[in-house]
Amino acid sequence: MTNWFRGRYLKHTVQLLPRSSDTPTWKLIISQFNTLSAATQVTLGNGKTTLFWKDNWLHQRLQFTHPILFSFALDQDCTVDSQFTQNSWHVKLHPNLSYQAELELHSLMQILHRFSPIPETPDTRVLLHPAPKFSTSNAYQLLTYHGTLWKPTEYVWIHTIPQNCKIFLWLAFKDRLNTKANMVNKCWSKDPHCPLCPALESADHIIQRCKNANSLWEKMNLLHLANHSESSSAFLQAVVDRNHSNRGIEPIWFAACAYTLWKARNNMIFERQNDNL
């Protein structure tokens, strides 16, 4: 039955736009496709039946994690296969991207380079919450799920981390700090660059790659991990994984170090004070 359905309705790609030739069965399916997509995750095969922006195939839904870039998509219902040509990713977007969209595109390409469709293998779709078959808890999670199970949450809201550090980490991991890059995006400033480096000043830059960060992480023998992590939250996860620790102390000292880097940055900008890290 599964093979017949795949051959009849999912042979080439996902067709969500209504057509006069649609059978009643397919009309019913596409009318509920958003519900189906929200309740499932996909193991990528050839990418022909997986929606690039709307399906959970990267452990996240790109329409939620990259919302500005999503608004520039030429086809918001495109498949993964349609964005991968000549063995490389070519995300089809409207021209003249905004500054924030450019940042999100850069972030997306860093993620995509680790993945590619497998031509001879069909996509596999499974339920996010396969057992029990139905519960109030599972139903609530599906209703409130917005595309990514965000693991750093468990490293932020630890009772031994001071409240100001918790809030700082949460904002940093979500890129909501008033960094220079974000201030340009809000039209509060014209200069997005770090005062110490020629790079754009983002939260990840301050915590991982700035001159002060390099000095601090080198002293802790973590500079290699910092430079090879795609984000500050991934850096923290790499530290936890490397130490194989069950004591849970890594998030605590990481929060202290990251907050110290932020304070040093603010002291330099507002107090003209250079902290020696």
C-alpha positions as CSV (number, residue, x, y, z in Angstrom):
1,M,0.0,0.0,0.0
2,T,2.8,2.4,0.9
3,N,4.7,1.7,-2.4
4,W,1.5,2.2,-4.4
5,F,0.7,5.5,-2.7
6,R,4.3,6.8,-3.2
7,G,4.2,5.7,-6.9
8,R,0.8,7.2,-7.4
9,Y,1.1,10.5,-5.6
10,L,4.8,11.1,-4.7
11,K,6.6,9.8,-7.7
12,H,8.3,13.0,-8.7
13,T,7.7,15.8,-6.3
14,V,5.2,17.3,-3.9
15,Q,2.4,19.1,-5.7
16,L,0.5,21.3,-3.3
17,L,-1.2,23.6,-5.8
18,P,-4.7,22.4,-6.7
19,R,-5.1,20.9,-10.2
20,S,-8.3,19.9,-12.1
21,S,-6.9,16.4,-12.4
22,D,-6.5,15.9,-8.7
23,T,-8.3,12.9,-7.2
24,P,-10.5,13.3,-4.1
25,T,-7.9,11.4,-2.2
26,W,-5.1,13.8,-3.1
27,K,-7.3,16.9,-2.5
28,L,-7.9,15.7,1.0
29,I,-4.2,15.1,1.6
30,I,-3.1,18.5,0.4
31,S,-5.8,20.2,2.4
32,Q,-4.2,18.7,5.6
33,F,-0.6,18.8,4.4
34,N,0.5,21.6,6.9
35,T,-0.8,19.4,9.8
36,L,1.0,16.4,8.4
37,S,4.2,18.4,8.0
38,A,4.0,19.8,11.6
39,A,3.6,16.3,13.0
40,T,6.5,14.7,11.2
41,Q,10.2,14.8,10.6
42,V,12.0,13.8,7.5
43,T,15.1,11.7,6.9
44,L,16.4,13.1,3.6
45,G,16.7,10.9,0.6
46,N,16.3,12.3,-2.9
47,G,14.6,15.4,-1.6
48,K,11.7,15.2,-4.1
49,T,9.0,14.9,-1.5
50,T,10.4,17.1,1.2
51,L,9.6,20.8,1.4
52,F,12.8,22.9,1.7
53,W,11.4,25.6,3.9
54,K,8.5,24.0,5.7
55,D,9.5,20.4,6.5
56,N,11.6,19.3,9.5
57,W,14.6,17.8,7.6
58,L,17.5,19.6,9.3
59,H,16.2,19.0,12.8
60,Q,14.5,22.4,12.3
61,R,12.1,24.1,10.0
62,L,13.8,26.8,8.0
63,Q,10.7,29.0,7.7
64,F,11.0,29.6,11.5
65,T,14.7,29.6,12.0
66,H,15.4,31.8,8.9
67,P,12.2,33.9,8.7
68,I,13.6,36.9,6.9
69,L,15.3,34.8,4.2
70,F,12.1,32.7,3.9
71,S,10.2,35.9,2.9
72,F,12.6,36.3,-0.1
73,A,12.0,32.7,-1.4
74,L,10.9,32.5,-5.0
75,D,8.7,29.5,-4.1
76,Q,7.9,29.0,-0.4
77,D,6.6,25.5,-1.2
78,C,9.7,24.3,-3.1
79,T,11.2,20.9,-2.5
80,V,14.7,20.2,-1.3
81,D,15.6,18.6,-4.6
82,S,14.7,21.8,-6.5
83,Q,17.3,23.8,-4.5
84,F,20.2,21.4,-5.2
85,T,21.6,21.4,-8.8
86,Q,24.9,20.3,-10.2
87,N,26.0,18.9,-6.9
88,S,25.7,22.1,-5.0
89,W,23.1,24.2,-3.2
90,H,21.4,27.0,-5.2
91,V,18.7,28.5,-3.0
92,K,16.3,30.3,-5.3
93,L,15.6,33.8,-3.9
94,H,14.3,37.1,-5.0
95,P,17.1,39.6,-5.7
96,N,18.2,42.5,-3.6
97,L,18.3,40.7,-0.2
98,S,18.1,42.8,2.9
99,Y,21.0,43.0,5.3
100,Q,19.3,40.6,7.7
101,A,18.4,38.2,4.9
102,E,22.1,38.2,3.8
103,L,23.1,37.2,7.4
104,E,20.5,34.4,7.4
105,L,21.6,33.2,4.0
106,H,25.2,33.0,5.2
107,S,24.0,31.0,8.3
108,L,21.9,28.7,6.1
109,M,24.8,27.9,3.7
110,Q,27.0,26.9,6.7
111,I,24.3,24.4,7.7
112,L,23.6,23.1,4.2
113,H,27.2,22.3,3.2
114,R,26.9,19.2,5.5
115,F,23.9,17.8,3.6
116,S,23.1,16.7,0.1
117,P,20.2,14.7,-1.4
118,I,20.7,10.9,-2.1
119,P,19.4,10.4,-5.6
120,E,18.4,6.8,-5.5
121,T,16.8,6.9,-2.0
122,P,13.3,8.1,-1.3
123,D,12.6,10.5,1.6
124,T,11.4,8.9,4.8
125,R,8.8,10.7,6.9
126,V,8.1,9.6,10.6
127,L,6.0,11.1,13.4
128,L,7.7,13.5,15.8
129,H,6.0,11.7,18.7
130,P,5.5,8.1,17.7
131,A,4.5,6.7,21.1
132,P,2.1,6.8,22.7
133,K,-0.2,7.0,19.8
134,F,-2.1,9.9,21.3
135,S,-1.8,12.0,24.4
136,T,-2.6,15.5,25.6
137,S,1.1,16.2,26.0
138,N,1.9,15.1,22.4
139,A,-1.0,17.1,21.0
140,Y,0.2,20.2,22.9
141,Q,3.7,19.9,21.7
142,L,2.6,19.6,18.1
143,L,0.4,22.7,18.5
144,T,3.2,24.8,20.0
145,Y,6.2,23.3,18.0
146,H,7.8,25.9,15.8
147,G,10.3,24.0,13.9
148,T,13.3,23.2,16.1
149,L,13.9,21.4,19.3
150,W,16.2,23.9,20.8
151,K,18.8,22.0,22.9
152,P,20.6,25.0,24.4
153,T,17.6,25.7,26.6
154,E,18.8,23.0,29.0
155,Y,22.1,24.8,29.4
156,V,20.7,28.2,30.0
157,W,18.0,27.9,32.7
158,I,20.2,26.3,35.4
159,H,19.4,27.5,38.9
160,T,23.1,28.0,39.8
161,I,23.7,30.4,36.9
162,P,23.0,34.0,38.0
163,Q,19.9,35.5,36.6
164,N,21.6,38.2,34.6
165,C,23.9,35.6,33.0
166,K,20.9,33.4,32.1
167,I,19.1,36.3,30.4
168,F,22.4,37.3,28.6
169,L,23.0,33.8,27.3
170,W,19.4,33.4,26.1
171,L,19.6,36.7,24.2
172,A,23.1,35.8,22.9
173,F,22.1,32.4,21.6
174,K,19.0,33.9,20.0
175,D,21.1,36.8,18.5
176,R,18.9,39.4,20.3
177,L,21.7,41.4,21.9
178,N,22.3,45.0,20.8
179,T,25.4,44.2,18.9
180,K,26.5,46.6,16.2
181,A,25.2,44.3,13.4
182,N,21.8,44.2,15.1
183,M,21.8,48.0,15.7
184,V,22.4,48.5,11.9
185,N,19.5,46.2,11.2
186,K,17.3,48.3,13.5
187,C,18.5,51.5,11.8
188,W,20.1,52.7,15.1
189,S,23.6,52.8,13.7
190,K,25.5,52.8,10.3
191,D,28.6,50.8,11.4
192,P,28.1,47.1,11.9
193,H,31.8,46.3,12.5
194,C,33.5,45.2,15.7
195,P,35.6,48.0,17.3
196,L,38.5,45.5,17.7
197,C,38.2,43.5,14.5
198,P,37.2,44.1,10.9
199,A,34.4,41.5,11.2
200,L,30.7,42.1,11.7
201,E,29.9,42.4,15.4
202,S,27.4,39.7,16.1
203,A,26.8,37.8,19.4
204,D,28.7,34.8,18.1
205,H,31.6,37.0,17.0
206,I,31.9,38.6,20.5
207,I,31.7,35.2,22.3
208,Q,33.8,33.1,19.9
209,R,36.0,35.0,17.5
210,C,36.8,38.5,18.7
211,K,40.3,39.4,19.9
212,N,39.2,39.3,23.5
213,A,37.5,35.9,22.9
214,N,40.6,34.4,21.3
215,S,42.7,35.5,24.2
216,L,40.3,34.0,26.8
217,W,39.6,30.7,25.0
218,E,43.3,30.2,24.2
219,K,44.1,30.4,28.0
220,M,41.4,27.7,28.6
221,N,42.7,25.5,25.7
222,L,39.4,25.9,23.9
223,L,40.4,28.2,21.0
224,H,40.3,25.4,18.4
225,L,36.7,24.4,19.5
226,A,35.6,28.1,19.4
227,N,37.0,28.6,15.9
228,H,35.5,25.5,14.5
229,S,31.9,25.9,16.0
230,E,29.3,27.5,13.7
231,S,27.7,29.3,16.6
232,S,28.2,30.1,20.3
233,S,25.5,27.6,21.3
234,A,27.2,24.9,19.1
235,F,30.5,25.9,20.9
236,L,29.0,25.2,24.3
237,Q,27.6,21.9,23.1
238,A,31.0,20.9,21.7
239,V,32.6,21.7,25.1
240,V,30.0,19.6,26.9
241,D,30.5,16.7,24.4
242,R,34.3,16.9,24.6
243,N,34.4,16.7,28.4
244,H,31.8,13.9,28.6
245,S,30.8,15.4,32.0
246,N,27.7,14.6,34.0
247,R,28.5,17.2,36.6
248,G,26.9,20.0,34.5
249,I,29.5,22.6,35.4
250,E,30.4,23.5,31.8
251,P,27.3,25.7,31.2
252,I,28.0,27.5,34.5
253,W,31.6,28.6,33.7
254,F,30.7,29.1,30.0
255,A,28.0,31.6,31.1
256,A,30.5,33.4,33.3
257,C,33.1,33.6,30.5
258,A,30.6,34.7,27.9
259,Y,29.1,37.4,30.1
260,T,32.7,38.6,31.0
261,L,33.4,39.0,27.2
262,W,30.1,41.0,26.8
263,K,31.0,43.3,29.8
264,A,34.5,43.8,28.4
265,R,33.0,44.8,25.1
266,N,30.6,47.3,26.8
267,N,33.4,48.7,29.0
268,M,35.5,49.4,25.9
269,I,32.6,51.1,24.0
270,F,31.0,53.1,26.8
271,E,33.8,53.6,29.3
272,R,36.8,53.7,27.0
273,Q,38.3,51.0,29.2
274,N,40.3,48.1,27.9
275,D,39.9,45.0,30.1
276,N,42.9,42.6,30.0
277,L,41.5,39.2,29.3
